[in-house]
Amino acid sequence: MQEIGIGLVGGGYMGKAHAVAYAAVGAVFNTSLRPRLEMVTASSPESSERYRAAFGFARAADDWQTLVADPKVEAVVIASPQATHRQISETAFALGKPVFCEKPLGASVADAQAMVAAAESAGLPNMVGFNYIRTPATQFVRQLLTDGAIGDLTWFRGEHTEDFLADPAIPANWRCHGRANGCMGDLAPHMVNCALALMGDITELSARVETLHPVRPGADGPTPVDNDDHGQMMVRFASGVMGHLYFSRAATGRKMGYAYEIHGTKGAVRFDQEDQNAVWLYRADGPDAQRGFTKILTGPAHPDYLPFCQGPGHGTGYQDQIIIEARDFLHAIHSGQPVWPTFRDGLAVAQVIETAFATATDGRWHSVPLG
């Protein structure tokens, strides 16, 4: 059994999730590569040391440059702000180290393109963190669609809706500034990734993007909000199928509204992350009086469920999605084969988001760049 030294850049919410995942993944999946929590760094030497002690890393680094260059750090996990992703990943690839990067891939399409170029030039394993697509339920839906269980696909509706900024009285915070921190940079990439995974490439779209609450309370009085609260897209997939996507951080009552519904000629399927261990499947067969959506609870027969639990219906949770990601990244490193979603898949999401902003400006349908 071979060890691999993990270096983690960023120790906040997602940093903790990745630290827990790499501490657990070997036991959960019996991986050939066993992670060693080698080094962590954050925004200051003090916070780096605090995260080292809390997460169980062997060492703390004063800065990311020291971490990436350290010979005992053999793979890099990036969980720092988007503006840092490009430089960290390019440096890691130049030193021959695989990289896992949290979404969105970069702070801009140009960043994402440069990161893809660096990854592919180096020929090293690379992945981008879209964890929600890895639930056993959504993996099962992908299988259903691949197997033609609901016939030819005819329509897709997806949303990612939450309500953490629904109340206009909530004071302005870091999420209210910078395009990458708006709803289209924060929530939308997850559902765009889902649509691409389940339905294939988006070839054209028309979007609207809005700020619902342009001013919020601040420490020094009313504070302008310079990014978006919600947005929607009408899309056309490469298959010709139509779709609609909606994203909001101001959807009152929604806590984790990562949800989709797909229609086909022989059935339909729907899913809601707020009930992440259930898939609703409709099959257009049998007597009309007996037709209806069937609730399927995930269990050991579904992808990546059994390593966590032997009981059907007992369920998996958010942290388990991150552990599955860690397993996949380790597999990519050990096998030398790409594991979806790669940096190029992250670029595809960034290109859809960038196109949405362009169409929201001029009100026209735009083609989405591919590749």
BELHUZI-V440958 format. One record per pair of residues at least 4 apart in sequence whose C-alpha atoms are under 6 Angstrom apart, sorted by the first residue. I is the first residue (numbers start at 1). J is the second residue. D is the distance in whole Angstrom. If there is no record, write none. Layout:
# BELHUZI-V440958
I|J|D, I|J|D
This chain:
# BELHUZI-V440958
1|32|6, 2|33|5, 3|33|6, 3|34|5, 3|35|6, 4|35|5, 4|36|6, 5|36|5, 5|38|5, 5|72|6, 5|73|5, 5|74|5, 6|36|6, 6|37|5, 6|38|5, 6|73|6, 6|75|5, 7|38|6, 7|39|5, 7|40|6, 7|73|5, 7|76|5, 8|40|5, 8|77|5, 9|40|6, 9|41|5, 9|78|5, 9|79|6, 10|15|5, 10|41|6, 10|42|5, 10|79|5, 10|80|5, 11|15|4, 11|16|6, 11|42|6, 12|16|6, 15|79|5, 21|25|6, 21|322|6, 21|323|4, 25|29|6, 25|323|6, 26|30|5, 26|31|5, 26|34|6, 28|307|6, 37|57|5, 38|57|5, 38|58|5, 39|57|6, 39|58|6, 39|59|5, 39|60|5, 40|60|5, 41|48|5, 41|60|6, 41|61|5, 41|63|6, 42|48|5, 45|62|5, 48|60|6, 49|60|5, 51|55|6, 52|56|6, 52|57|5, 52|60|6, 61|67|6, 68|92|6, 74|97|6, 75|97|5, 75|98|5, 76|99|5, 77|99|6, 77|100|5, 77|101|6, 78|101|5, 79|102|6, 82|106|5, 82|107|5, 83|107|5, 85|106|6, 86|111|6, 86|115|6, 90|118|6, 92|97|5, 93|97|5, 98|124|5, 98|125|5, 98|126|6, 99|126|5, 100|126|6, 100|127|5, 100|128|6, 101|128|5, 102|128|6, 102|129|4, 103|128|6, 103|129|5, 105|112|6, 105|346|6, 106|111|5, 106|112|5, 109|350|6, 112|347|5, 116|343|6, 116|344|6, 117|121|6, 125|332|6, 125|333|6, 126|342|6, 127|341|6, 127|342|4, 127|343|6, 128|341|6, 128|342|6, 128|343|6, 131|321|6, 134|321|6, 136|302|6, 136|303|5, 136|304|6, 136|305|6, 137|277|6, 144|149|5, 150|264|5, 150|266|5, 150|267|4, 150|268|6, 151|264|5, 151|265|5, 151|266|5, 152|264|5, 152|265|5, 153|263|6, 153|264|4, 154|241|6, 154|263|6, 154|264|5, 155|241|6, 155|242|5, 155|243|6, 155|262|6, 155|263|5, 156|243|5, 156|261|6, 156|262|5, 157|243|6, 157|244|5, 157|245|6, 157|260|5, 157|261|5, 158|245|5, 158|259|6, 158|260|4, 159|245|5, 159|246|5, 159|247|6, 159|258|6, 159|259|5, 160|191|6, 160|247|5, 160|257|5, 160|258|4, 161|247|5, 161|248|5, 161|249|6, 161|251|6, 161|257|5, 162|249|5, 162|251|5, 162|254|5, 162|255|5, 162|256|6, 162|257|6, 163|249|5, 163|250|4, 163|251|5, 163|252|5, 163|254|6, 164|249|6, 165|249|6, 165|250|5, 166|250|4, 166|252|6, 171|216|6, 171|217|5, 171|218|6, 172|176|6, 172|216|5, 172|218|6, 175|181|5, 176|225|5, 177|226|5, 177|227|6, 179|227|5, 180|185|4, 181|185|6, 181|186|6, 182|186|6, 182|227|5, 182|228|5, 183|187|5, 183|228|6, 183|229|5, 183|230|6, 184|188|5, 188|247|6, 189|193|6, 195|199|6, 196|200|5, 196|201|5, 201|237|6, 201|238|5, 202|236|6, 202|237|4, 202|238|6, 203|236|6, 203|237|5, 203|238|6, 203|367|6, 203|368|5, 204|235|6, 204|236|5, 204|366|5, 204|367|4, 204|368|5, 205|234|6, 205|235|4, 205|365|5, 205|366|6, 206|233|6, 206|234|5, 206|359|6, 206|365|5, 207|232|6, 207|233|4, 207|356|5, 207|359|6, 207|360|5, 208|231|6, 208|232|6, 208|360|5, 209|231|4, 209|360|6, 210|228|5, 210|230|6, 211|228|4, 211|229|5, 212|229|6, 214|224|6, 214|225|5, 215|223|5, 215|224|4, 215|225|6, 216|222|6, 216|223|5, 217|221|6, 217|222|5, 217|223|6, 218|222|5, 218|223|5, 229|248|6, 229|249|6, 230|247|5, 230|248|4, 231|246|6, 231|247|5, 232|245|6, 232|246|4, 233|244|6, 233|245|5, 234|243|6, 234|244|5, 235|242|6, 235|243|5, 235|244|6, 236|241|6, 236|242|5, 237|241|5, 256|274|6, 258|272|6, 258|273|5, 259|271|5, 259|272|4, 260|270|6, 260|271|6, 261|269|6, 261|270|4, 262|268|6, 262|269|5, 263|268|4, 264|268|6, 266|284|5, 267|282|5, 267|283|4, 267|284|5, 268|282|5, 269|280|6, 269|281|5, 270|280|5, 271|279|5, 277|297|6, 277|298|5, 277|315|6, 278|296|6, 278|297|5, 278|298|6, 279|295|6, 279|296|5, 280|293|6, 280|294|5, 280|295|5, 281|293|5, 281|294|5, 282|292|6, 282|293|4, 297|313|5, 298|313|6, 299|312|4, 299|313|6, 300|305|5, 300|306|4, 306|310|5, 331|335|6, 332|336|5, 332|337|5, 332|338|6, 332|339|6, 341|345|5, 359|363|5, 359|364|5
